[in-house]
């Protein structure tokens, strides 16, 4: 479990630096875009994706249903 926390901390540190710089680089075409609030932050999504690639699951749906929803749901809420 501590490796998940350490992974999240590293990903979150990266996102704190990357996301503002990335938003500055986006090209807009004069249209207003909404910034809706998400249920998961970018760091949480990236951590789930990194963990998926570290495991031996064939597809993301199976990994998400078996690991994330079953084991991490109580910790996220």
PDB file of N, CA, C and O in Angstrom:
ATOM      1  N   UNK A   1       0.810  -1.189   0.000  1.00  0.00           N
ATOM      2  CA  UNK A   1       0.000   0.000   0.000  1.00  0.00           C
ATOM      3  C   UNK A   1       0.858   1.260   0.000  1.00  0.00           C
ATOM      4  O   UNK A   1       0.483   2.266  -0.602  1.00  0.00           O
ATOM      5  N   UNK A   2       1.995   1.213   0.664  1.00  0.00           N
ATOM      6  CA  UNK A   2       2.844   2.401   0.701  1.00  0.00           C
ATOM      7  C   UNK A   2       3.407   2.718  -0.686  1.00  0.00           C
ATOM      8  O   UNK A   2       3.690   3.878  -0.988  1.00  0.00           O
ATOM      9  N   UNK A   3       3.572   1.697  -1.531  1.00  0.00           N
ATOM     10  CA  UNK A   3       4.065   1.962  -2.880  1.00  0.00           C
ATOM     11  C   UNK A   3       3.025   2.722  -3.698  1.00  0.00           C
ATOM     12  O   UNK A   3       3.379   3.528  -4.559  1.00  0.00           O
ATOM     13  N   UNK A   4       1.743   2.467  -3.433  1.00  0.00           N
ATOM     14  CA  UNK A   4       0.680   3.220  -4.103  1.00  0.00           C
ATOM     15  C   UNK A   4       0.718   4.670  -3.660  1.00  0.00           C
ATOM     16  O   UNK A   4       0.572   5.581  -4.475  1.00  0.00           O
ATOM     17  N   UNK A   5       0.913   4.881  -2.371  1.00  0.00           N
ATOM     18  CA  UNK A   5       1.004   6.252  -1.857  1.00  0.00           C
ATOM     19  C   UNK A   5       2.222   6.967  -2.410  1.00  0.00           C
ATOM     20  O   UNK A   5       2.141   8.141  -2.771  1.00  0.00           O
ATOM     21  N   UNK A   6       3.339   6.279  -2.480  1.00  0.00           N
ATOM     22  CA  UNK A   6       4.555   6.884  -3.023  1.00  0.00           C
ATOM     23  C   UNK A   6       4.384   7.201  -4.503  1.00  0.00           C
ATOM     24  O   UNK A   6       4.795   8.264  -4.968  1.00  0.00           O
ATOM     25  N   UNK A   7       3.778   6.279  -5.237  1.00  0.00           N
ATOM     26  CA  UNK A   7       3.521   6.515  -6.651  1.00  0.00           C
ATOM     27  C   UNK A   7       2.624   7.727  -6.835  1.00  0.00           C
ATOM     28  O   UNK A   7       2.892   8.579  -7.682  1.00  0.00           O
ATOM     29  N   UNK A   8       1.551   7.809  -6.038  1.00  0.00           N
ATOM     30  CA  UNK A   8       0.646   8.951  -6.143  1.00  0.00           C
ATOM     31  C   UNK A   8       1.372  10.262  -5.843  1.00  0.00           C
ATOM     32  O   UNK A   8       1.145  11.263  -6.524  1.00  0.00           O
ATOM     33  N   UNK A   9       2.230  10.266  -4.846  1.00  0.00           N
ATOM     34  CA  UNK A   9       2.971  11.485  -4.504  1.00  0.00           C
ATOM     35  C   UNK A   9       3.862  11.933  -5.659  1.00  0.00           C
ATOM     36  O   UNK A   9       3.928  13.124  -5.962  1.00  0.00           O
ATOM     37  N   UNK A  10       4.541  10.998  -6.299  1.00  0.00           N
ATOM     38  CA  UNK A  10       5.394  11.340  -7.439  1.00  0.00           C
ATOM     39  C   UNK A  10       4.570  11.864  -8.612  1.00  0.00           C
ATOM     40  O   UNK A  10       4.939  12.853  -9.246  1.00  0.00           O
ATOM     41  N   UNK A  11       3.465  11.203  -8.891  1.00  0.00           N
ATOM     42  CA  UNK A  11       2.600  11.635  -9.996  1.00  0.00           C
ATOM     43  C   UNK A  11       1.992  12.996  -9.686  1.00  0.00           C
ATOM     44  O   UNK A  11       1.903  13.848 -10.569  1.00  0.00           O
ATOM     45  N   UNK A  12       1.578  13.208  -8.453  1.00  0.00           N
ATOM     46  CA  UNK A  12       0.982  14.483  -8.063  1.00  0.00           C
ATOM     47  C   UNK A  12       1.994  15.619  -8.162  1.00  0.00           C
ATOM     48  O   UNK A  12       1.659  16.710  -8.623  1.00  0.00           O
ATOM     49  N   UNK A  13       3.228  15.371  -7.734  1.00  0.00           N
ATOM     50  CA  UNK A  13       4.280  16.389  -7.876  1.00  0.00           C
ATOM     51  C   UNK A  13       4.489  16.750  -9.346  1.00  0.00           C
ATOM     52  O   UNK A  13       4.641  17.923  -9.687  1.00  0.00           O
ATOM     53  N   UNK A  14       4.496  15.747 -10.201  1.00  0.00           N
ATOM     54  CA  UNK A  14       4.643  15.988 -11.631  1.00  0.00           C
ATOM     55  C   UNK A  14       3.475  16.821 -12.165  1.00  0.00           C
ATOM     56  O   UNK A  14       3.679  17.777 -12.913  1.00  0.00           O
ATOM     57  N   UNK A  15       2.256  16.454 -11.778  1.00  0.00           N
ATOM     58  CA  UNK A  15       1.064  17.157 -12.282  1.00  0.00           C
ATOM     59  C   UNK A  15       0.999  18.595 -11.798  1.00  0.00           C
ATOM     60  O   UNK A  15       0.517  19.466 -12.523  1.00  0.00           O
ATOM     61  N   UNK A  16       1.471  18.859 -10.599  1.00  0.00           N
ATOM     62  CA  UNK A  16       1.469  20.222 -10.074  1.00  0.00           C
ATOM     63  C   UNK A  16       2.331  21.144 -10.930  1.00  0.00           C
ATOM     64  O   UNK A  16       2.024  22.329 -11.061  1.00  0.00           O
ATOM     65  N   UNK A  17       3.395  20.618 -11.507  1.00  0.00           N
ATOM     66  CA  UNK A  17       4.282  21.407 -12.360  1.00  0.00           C
ATOM     67  C   UNK A  17       3.809  21.387 -13.810  1.00  0.00           C
ATOM     68  O   UNK A  17       3.831  22.412 -14.491  1.00  0.00           O
ATOM     69  N   UNK A  18       3.387  20.225 -14.271  1.00  0.00           N
ATOM     70  CA  UNK A  18       3.051  20.048 -15.682  1.00  0.00           C
ATOM     71  C   UNK A  18       1.756  20.738 -16.097  1.00  0.00           C
ATOM     72  O   UNK A  18       1.720  21.411 -17.127  1.00  0.00           O
ATOM     73  N   UNK A  19       0.704  20.582 -15.316  1.00  0.00           N
ATOM     74  CA  UNK A  19      -0.627  21.038 -15.744  1.00  0.00           C
ATOM     75  C   UNK A  19      -0.705  22.546 -16.002  1.00  0.00           C
ATOM     76  O   UNK A  19      -1.274  22.937 -17.021  1.00  0.00           O
ATOM     77  N   UNK A  20      -0.165  23.419 -15.133  1.00  0.00           N
ATOM     78  CA  UNK A  20      -0.229  24.858 -15.451  1.00  0.00           C
ATOM     79  C   UNK A  20       0.543  25.215 -16.724  1.00  0.00           C
ATOM     80  O   UNK A  20       0.095  26.059 -17.500  1.00  0.00           O
ATOM     81  N   UNK A  21       1.696  24.580 -16.943  1.00  0.00           N
ATOM     82  CA  UNK A  21       2.472  24.848 -18.157  1.00  0.00           C
ATOM     83  C   UNK A  21       1.735  24.332 -19.388  1.00  0.00           C
ATOM     84  O   UNK A  21       1.769  24.968 -20.442  1.00  0.00           O
ATOM     85  N   UNK A  22       1.081  23.204 -19.265  1.00  0.00           N
ATOM     86  CA  UNK A  22       0.328  22.633 -20.374  1.00  0.00           C
ATOM     87  C   UNK A  22      -0.849  23.520 -20.738  1.00  0.00           C
ATOM     88  O   UNK A  22      -1.124  23.725 -21.920  1.00  0.00           O
ATOM     89  N   UNK A  23      -1.554  24.052 -19.736  1.00  0.00           N
ATOM     90  CA  UNK A  23      -2.695  24.927 -19.997  1.00  0.00           C
ATOM     91  C   UNK A  23      -2.270  26.208 -20.711  1.00  0.00           C
ATOM     92  O   UNK A  23      -3.025  26.736 -21.527  1.00  0.00           O
ATOM     93  N   UNK A  24      -1.083  26.709 -20.417  1.00  0.00           N
ATOM     94  CA  UNK A  24      -0.571  27.909 -21.102  1.00  0.00           C
ATOM     95  C   UNK A  24      -0.284  27.633 -22.569  1.00  0.00           C
ATOM     96  O   UNK A  24      -0.396  28.532 -23.402  1.00  0.00           O
ATOM     97  N   UNK A  25       0.085  26.401 -22.893  1.00  0.00           N
ATOM     98  CA  UNK A  25       0.460  26.037 -24.250  1.00  0.00           C
ATOM     99  C   UNK A  25      -0.735  25.705 -25.154  1.00  0.00           C
ATOM    100  O   UNK A  25      -0.580  25.622 -26.373  1.00  0.00           O
ATOM    101  N   UNK A  26      -1.927  25.516 -24.568  1.00  0.00           N
ATOM    102  CA  UNK A  26      -3.089  25.144 -25.365  1.00  0.00           C
ATOM    103  C   UNK A  26      -3.463  26.258 -26.330  1.00  0.00           C
ATOM    104  O   UNK A  26      -3.417  27.437 -25.978  1.00  0.00           O
ATOM    105  N   UNK A  27      -3.825  25.887 -27.521  1.00  0.00           N
ATOM    106  CA  UNK A  27      -4.248  26.842 -28.531  1.00  0.00           C
ATOM    107  C   UNK A  27      -5.770  26.905 -28.498  1.00  0.00           C
ATOM    108  O   UNK A  27      -6.447  25.889 -28.658  1.00  0.00           O
ATOM    109  N   UNK A  28      -6.293  28.095 -28.291  1.00  0.00           N
ATOM    110  CA  UNK A  28      -7.742  28.252 -28.302  1.00  0.00           C
ATOM    111  C   UNK A  28      -8.153  28.885 -29.619  1.00  0.00           C
ATOM    112  O   UNK A  28      -7.371  29.586 -30.261  1.00  0.00           O
ATOM    113  N   UNK A  29      -9.365  28.631 -30.002  1.00  0.00           N
ATOM    114  CA  UNK A  29      -9.853  29.170 -31.259  1.00  0.00           C
ATOM    115  C   UNK A  29     -10.919  30.233 -31.002  1.00  0.00           C
ATOM    116  O   UNK A  29     -11.842  30.393 -31.800  1.00  0.00           O
ATOM    117  N   UNK A  30     -10.795  30.953 -29.902  1.00  0.00           N
ATOM    118  CA  UNK A  30     -11.728  32.011 -29.579  1.00  0.00           C
ATOM    119  C   UNK A  30     -12.993  31.540 -28.900  1.00  0.00           C
ATOM    120  O   UNK A  30     -13.827  32.355 -28.506  1.00  0.00           O
ATOM    121  N   UNK A  31     -13.148  30.242 -28.757  1.00  0.00           N
ATOM    122  CA  UNK A  31     -14.326  29.693 -28.099  1.00  0.00           C
ATOM    123  C   UNK A  31     -14.062  29.539 -26.610  1.00  0.00           C
ATOM    124  O   UNK A  31     -12.960  29.186 -26.190  1.00  0.00           O
ATOM    125  N   UNK A  32     -15.077  29.807 -25.835  1.00  0.00           N
ATOM    126  CA  UNK A  32     -14.947  29.599 -24.399  1.00  0.00           C
ATOM    127  C   UNK A  32     -15.124  28.115 -24.109  1.00  0.00           C
ATOM    128  O   UNK A  32     -16.048  27.479 -24.616  1.00  0.00           O
ATOM    129  N   UNK A  33     -14.249  27.581 -23.307  1.00  0.00           N
ATOM    130  CA  UNK A  33     -14.364  26.177 -22.914  1.00  0.00           C
ATOM    131  C   UNK A  33     -14.642  26.122 -21.426  1.00  0.00           C
ATOM    132  O   UNK A  33     -14.129  26.927 -20.649  1.00  0.00           O
ATOM    133  N   UNK A  34     -15.448  25.175 -21.049  1.00  0.00           N
ATOM    134  CA  UNK A  34     -15.781  25.008 -19.637  1.00  0.00           C
ATOM    135  C   UNK A  34     -14.696  24.199 -18.944  1.00  0.00           C
ATOM    136  O   UNK A  34     -14.086  23.305 -19.532  1.00  0.00           O
ATOM    137  N   UNK A  35     -14.479  24.526 -17.715  1.00  0.00           N
ATOM    138  CA  UNK A  35     -13.572  23.755 -16.870  1.00  0.00           C
ATOM    139  C   UNK A  35     -14.423  23.103 -15.786  1.00  0.00           C
ATOM    140  O   UNK A  35     -14.477  23.585 -14.654  1.00  0.00           O
ATOM    141  N   UNK A  36     -15.078  22.017 -16.135  1.00  0.00           N
ATOM    142  CA  UNK A  36     -15.955  21.325 -15.196  1.00  0.00           C
ATOM    143  C   UNK A  36     -15.138  20.629 -14.124  1.00  0.00           C
ATOM    144  O   UNK A  36     -14.018  20.173 -14.355  1.00  0.00           O
ATOM    145  N   UNK A  37     -15.732  20.564 -12.950  1.00  0.00           N
ATOM    146  CA  UNK A  37     -15.063  19.818 -11.885  1.00  0.00           C
ATOM    147  C   UNK A  37     -15.203  18.328 -12.166  1.00  0.00           C
ATOM    148  O   UNK A  37     -16.248  17.871 -12.628  1.00  0.00           O
ATOM    149  N   UNK A  38     -14.170  17.592 -11.891  1.00  0.00           N
ATOM    150  CA  UNK A  38     -14.143  16.159 -12.157  1.00  0.00           C
ATOM    151  C   UNK A  38     -14.254  15.411 -10.836  1.00  0.00           C
ATOM    152  O   UNK A  38     -13.972  15.961  -9.771  1.00  0.00           O
ATOM    153  N   UNK A  39     -14.663  14.169 -10.915  1.00  0.00           N
ATOM    154  CA  UNK A  39     -14.737  13.375  -9.698  1.00  0.00           C
ATOM    155  C   UNK A  39     -13.343  12.916  -9.257  1.00  0.00           C
ATOM    156  O   UNK A  39     -13.105  12.718  -8.065  1.00  0.00           O
ATOM    157  N   UNK A  40     -12.429  12.748 -10.205  1.00  0.00           N
ATOM    158  CA  UNK A  40     -11.041  12.399  -9.898  1.00  0.00           C
ATOM    159  C   UNK A  40     -10.129  13.474 -10.472  1.00  0.00           C
ATOM    160  O   UNK A  40     -10.387  14.002 -11.554  1.00  0.00           O
ATOM    161  N   UNK A  41      -9.087  13.791  -9.761  1.00  0.00           N
ATOM    162  CA  UNK A  41      -8.132  14.771 -10.275  1.00  0.00           C
ATOM    163  C   UNK A  41      -7.174  14.080 -11.251  1.00  0.00           C
ATOM    164  O   UNK A  41      -7.124  12.852 -11.317  1.00  0.00           O
ATOM    165  N   UNK A  42      -6.433  14.863 -11.987  1.00  0.00           N
ATOM    166  CA  UNK A  42      -5.505  14.328 -12.981  1.00  0.00           C
ATOM    167  C   UNK A  42      -4.489  13.380 -12.338  1.00  0.00           C
ATOM    168  O   UNK A  42      -4.137  12.359 -12.928  1.00  0.00           O
ATOM    169  N   UNK A  43      -4.027  13.706 -11.157  1.00  0.00           N
ATOM    170  CA  UNK A  43      -3.048  12.847 -10.464  1.00  0.00           C
ATOM    171  C   UNK A  43      -3.622  11.472 -10.162  1.00  0.00           C
ATOM    172  O   UNK A  43      -2.930  10.465 -10.306  1.00  0.00           O
ATOM    173  N   UNK A  44      -4.878  11.422  -9.745  1.00  0.00           N
ATOM    174  CA  UNK A  44      -5.503  10.135  -9.441  1.00  0.00           C
ATOM    175  C   UNK A  44      -5.696   9.298 -10.704  1.00  0.00           C
ATOM    176  O   UNK A  44      -5.473   8.088 -10.693  1.00  0.00           O
ATOM    177  N   UNK A  45      -6.110   9.948 -11.788  1.00  0.00           N
ATOM    178  CA  UNK A  45      -6.302   9.240 -13.052  1.00  0.00           C
ATOM    179  C   UNK A  45      -4.979   8.682 -13.558  1.00  0.00           C
ATOM    180  O   UNK A  45      -4.908   7.529 -13.983  1.00  0.00           O
ATOM    181  N   UNK A  46      -3.935   9.499 -13.513  1.00  0.00           N
ATOM    182  CA  UNK A  46      -2.624   9.040 -13.994  1.00  0.00           C
ATOM    183  C   UNK A  46      -2.073   7.921 -13.126  1.00  0.00           C
ATOM    184  O   UNK A  46      -1.434   7.001 -13.636  1.00  0.00           O
ATOM    185  N   UNK A  47      -2.312   7.985 -11.816  1.00  0.00           N
ATOM    186  CA  UNK A  47      -1.848   6.927 -10.919  1.00  0.00           C
ATOM    187  C   UNK A  47      -2.535   5.607 -11.253  1.00  0.00           C
ATOM    188  O   UNK A  47      -1.885   4.561 -11.272  1.00  0.00           O
ATOM    189  N   UNK A  48      -3.835   5.643 -11.517  1.00  0.00           N
ATOM    190  CA  UNK A  48      -4.567   4.433 -11.904  1.00  0.00           C
ATOM    191  C   UNK A  48      -4.015   3.879 -13.206  1.00  0.00           C
ATOM    192  O   UNK A  48      -3.859   2.666 -13.343  1.00  0.00           O
ATOM    193  N   UNK A  49      -3.716   4.748 -14.165  1.00  0.00           N
ATOM    194  CA  UNK A  49      -3.176   4.283 -15.444  1.00  0.00           C
ATOM    195  C   UNK A  49      -1.784   3.666 -15.293  1.00  0.00           C
ATOM    196  O   UNK A  49      -1.490   2.644 -15.913  1.00  0.00           O
ATOM    197  N   UNK A  50      -0.941   4.274 -14.485  1.00  0.00           N
ATOM    198  CA  UNK A  50       0.402   3.717 -14.258  1.00  0.00           C
ATOM    199  C   UNK A  50       0.289   2.354 -13.585  1.00  0.00           C
ATOM    200  O   UNK A  50       1.000   1.418 -13.950  1.00  0.00           O
ATOM    201  N   UNK A  51      -0.603   2.240 -12.602  1.00  0.00           N
ATOM    202  CA  UNK A  51      -0.783   0.960 -11.920  1.00  0.00           C
ATOM    203  C   UNK A  51      -1.320  -0.104 -12.882  1.00  0.00           C
ATOM    204  O   UNK A  51      -0.940  -1.271 -12.784  1.00  0.00           O
ATOM    205  N   UNK A  52      -2.195   0.287 -13.805  1.00  0.00           N
ATOM    206  CA  UNK A  52      -2.707  -0.648 -14.812  1.00  0.00           C
ATOM    207  C   UNK A  52      -1.569  -1.203 -15.652  1.00  0.00           C
ATOM    208  O   UNK A  52      -1.521  -2.404 -15.918  1.00  0.00           O
ATOM    209  N   UNK A  53      -0.654  -0.339 -16.072  1.00  0.00           N
ATOM    210  CA  UNK A  53       0.454  -0.789 -16.915  1.00  0.00           C
ATOM    211  C   UNK A  53       1.472  -1.622 -16.143  1.00  0.00           C
ATOM    212  O   UNK A  53       2.222  -2.389 -16.748  1.00  0.00           O
ATOM    213  N   UNK A  54       1.511  -1.486 -14.828  1.00  0.00           N
ATOM    214  CA  UNK A  54       2.429  -2.283 -14.021  1.00  0.00           C
ATOM    215  C   UNK A  54       1.877  -3.678 -13.731  1.00  0.00           C
ATOM    216  O   UNK A  54       2.634  -4.573 -13.356  1.00  0.00           O
ATOM    217  N   UNK A  55       0.576  -3.871 -13.900  1.00  0.00           N
ATOM    218  CA  UNK A  55      -0.053  -5.169 -13.628  1.00  0.00           C
ATOM    219  C   UNK A  55      -0.223  -5.957 -14.919  1.00  0.00           C
ATOM    220  O   UNK A  55       0.053  -5.453 -16.008  1.00  0.00           O
ATOM    221  N   UNK A  56      -0.677  -7.189 -14.786  1.00  0.00           N
ATOM    222  CA  UNK A  56      -0.784  -8.089 -15.930  1.00  0.00           C
ATOM    223  C   UNK A  56      -2.214  -8.221 -16.457  1.00  0.00           C
ATOM    224  O   UNK A  56      -2.636  -9.313 -16.839  1.00  0.00           O
ATOM    225  N   UNK A  57      -2.943  -7.138 -16.478  1.00  0.00           N
ATOM    226  CA  UNK A  57      -4.308  -7.185 -17.005  1.00  0.00           C
ATOM    227  C   UNK A  57      -4.280  -6.916 -18.499  1.00  0.00           C
ATOM    228  O   UNK A  57      -3.451  -6.152 -18.992  1.00  0.00           O
ATOM    229  N   UNK A  58      -5.211  -7.566 -19.221  1.00  0.00           N
ATOM    230  CA  UNK A  58      -5.251  -7.396 -20.684  1.00  0.00           C
ATOM    231  C   UNK A  58      -5.990  -6.148 -21.106  1.00  0.00           C
ATOM    232  O   UNK A  58      -5.615  -5.508 -22.089  1.00  0.00           O
ATOM    233  N   UNK A  59      -7.044  -5.788 -20.376  1.00  0.00           N
ATOM    234  CA  UNK A  59      -7.771  -4.576 -20.748  1.00  0.00           C
ATOM    235  C   UNK A  59      -8.070  -3.735 -19.518  1.00  0.00           C
ATOM    236  O   UNK A  59      -8.108  -4.230 -18.391  1.00  0.00           O
ATOM    237  N   UNK A  60      -8.278  -2.475 -19.762  1.00  0.00           N
ATOM    238  CA  UNK A  60      -8.443  -1.527 -18.663  1.00  0.00           C
ATOM    239  C   UNK A  60      -9.761  -1.739 -17.925  1.00  0.00           C
ATOM    240  O   UNK A  60      -9.818  -1.583 -16.706  1.00  0.00           O
ATOM    241  N   UNK A  61     -10.810  -2.090 -18.645  1.00  0.00           N
ATOM    242  CA  UNK A  61     -12.112  -2.286 -18.008  1.00  0.00           C
ATOM    243  C   UNK A  61     -12.035  -3.374 -16.947  1.00  0.00           C
ATOM    244  O   UNK A  61     -12.543  -3.201 -15.839  1.00  0.00           O
ATOM    245  N   UNK A  62     -11.415  -4.473 -17.275  1.00  0.00           N
ATOM    246  CA  UNK A  62     -11.286  -5.575 -16.314  1.00  0.00           C
ATOM    247  C   UNK A  62     -10.454  -5.136 -15.104  1.00  0.00           C
ATOM    248  O   UNK A  62     -10.819  -5.425 -13.965  1.00  0.00           O
ATOM    249  N   UNK A  63      -9.352  -4.447 -15.345  1.00  0.00           N
ATOM    250  CA  UNK A  63      -8.521  -3.948 -14.248  1.00  0.00           C
ATOM    251  C   UNK A  63      -9.309  -2.997 -13.361  1.00  0.00           C
ATOM    252  O   UNK A  63      -9.261  -3.097 -12.135  1.00  0.00           O
ATOM    253  N   UNK A  64     -10.037  -2.071 -13.985  1.00  0.00           N
ATOM    254  CA  UNK A  64     -10.778  -1.069 -13.224  1.00  0.00           C
ATOM    255  C   UNK A  64     -11.845  -1.724 -12.353  1.00  0.00           C
ATOM    256  O   UNK A  64     -11.999  -1.368 -11.185  1.00  0.00           O
ATOM    257  N   UNK A  65     -12.574  -2.669 -12.911  1.00  0.00           N
ATOM    258  CA  UNK A  65     -13.632  -3.330 -12.150  1.00  0.00           C
ATOM    259  C   UNK A  65     -13.078  -4.226 -11.049  1.00  0.00           C
ATOM    260  O   UNK A  65     -13.630  -4.273  -9.949  1.00  0.00           O
ATOM    261  N   UNK A  66     -11.992  -4.937 -11.339  1.00  0.00           N
ATOM    262  CA  UNK A  66     -11.427  -5.873 -10.359  1.00  0.00           C
ATOM    263  C   UNK A  66     -10.584  -5.203  -9.280  1.00  0.00           C
ATOM    264  O   UNK A  66     -10.658  -5.596  -8.116  1.00  0.00           O
ATOM    265  N   UNK A  67      -9.799  -4.218  -9.634  1.00  0.00           N
ATOM    266  CA  UNK A  67      -8.879  -3.613  -8.677  1.00  0.00           C
ATOM    267  C   UNK A  67      -9.385  -2.291  -8.109  1.00  0.00           C
ATOM    268  O   UNK A  67      -9.525  -2.134  -6.896  1.00  0.00           O
ATOM    269  N   UNK A  68      -9.652  -1.359  -8.989  1.00  0.00           N
ATOM    270  CA  UNK A  68      -9.986  -0.008  -8.526  1.00  0.00           C
ATOM    271  C   UNK A  68     -11.335   0.008  -7.813  1.00  0.00           C
ATOM    272  O   UNK A  68     -11.433   0.475  -6.678  1.00  0.00           O
ATOM    273  N   UNK A  69     -12.354  -0.492  -8.462  1.00  0.00           N
ATOM    274  CA  UNK A  69     -13.693  -0.444  -7.857  1.00  0.00           C
ATOM    275  C   UNK A  69     -13.802  -1.328  -6.618  1.00  0.00           C
ATOM    276  O   UNK A  69     -14.465  -0.958  -5.649  1.00  0.00           O
ATOM    277  N   UNK A  70     -13.173  -2.462  -6.641  1.00  0.00           N
ATOM    278  CA  UNK A  70     -13.311  -3.400  -5.533  1.00  0.00           C
ATOM    279  C   UNK A  70     -12.395  -3.060  -4.355  1.00  0.00           C
ATOM    280  O   UNK A  70     -12.828  -3.142  -3.205  1.00  0.00           O
ATOM    281  N   UNK A  71     -11.150  -2.685  -4.612  1.00  0.00           N
ATOM    282  CA  UNK A  71     -10.186  -2.527  -3.524  1.00  0.00           C
ATOM    283  C   UNK A  71      -9.938  -1.081  -3.107  1.00  0.00           C
ATOM    284  O   UNK A  71      -9.643  -0.821  -1.941  1.00  0.00           O
ATOM    285  N   UNK A  72     -10.049  -0.150  -4.026  1.00  0.00           N
ATOM    286  CA  UNK A  72      -9.679   1.221  -3.703  1.00  0.00           C
ATOM    287  C   UNK A  72     -10.874   2.134  -3.494  1.00  0.00           C
ATOM    288  O   UNK A  72     -10.695   3.273  -3.062  1.00  0.00           O
ATOM    289  N   UNK A  73     -12.069   1.686  -3.781  1.00  0.00           N
ATOM    290  CA  UNK A  73     -13.250   2.538  -3.664  1.00  0.00           C
ATOM    291  C   UNK A  73     -13.431   3.026  -2.223  1.00  0.00           C
ATOM    292  O   UNK A  73     -13.722   4.203  -2.007  1.00  0.00           O
ATOM    293  N   UNK A  74     -13.268   2.160  -1.258  1.00  0.00           N
ATOM    294  CA  UNK A  74     -13.486   2.560   0.139  1.00  0.00           C
ATOM    295  C   UNK A  74     -12.405   3.537   0.596  1.00  0.00           C
ATOM    296  O   UNK A  74     -12.660   4.368   1.468  1.00  0.00           O
ATOM    297  N   UNK A  75     -11.220   3.455   0.031  1.00  0.00           N
ATOM    298  CA  UNK A  75     -10.140   4.369   0.417  1.00  0.00           C
ATOM    299  C   UNK A  75     -10.289   5.734  -0.236  1.00  0.00           C
ATOM    300  O   UNK A  75      -9.871   6.740   0.337  1.00  0.00           O
ATOM    301  N   UNK A  76     -10.887   5.785  -1.444  1.00  0.00           N
ATOM    302  CA  UNK A  76     -11.049   7.047  -2.164  1.00  0.00           C
ATOM    303  C   UNK A  76     -12.151   7.875  -1.521  1.00  0.00           C
ATOM    304  O   UNK A  76     -12.000   9.087  -1.367  1.00  0.00           O
ATOM    305  N   UNK A  77     -13.251   7.244  -1.144  1.00  0.00           N
ATOM    306  CA  UNK A  77     -14.407   7.966  -0.606  1.00  0.00           C
ATOM    307  C   UNK A  77     -14.159   8.468   0.787  1.00  0.00           C
ATOM    308  O   UNK A  77     -15.035   9.097   1.382  1.00  0.00           O
TER     309      UNK A  77
END
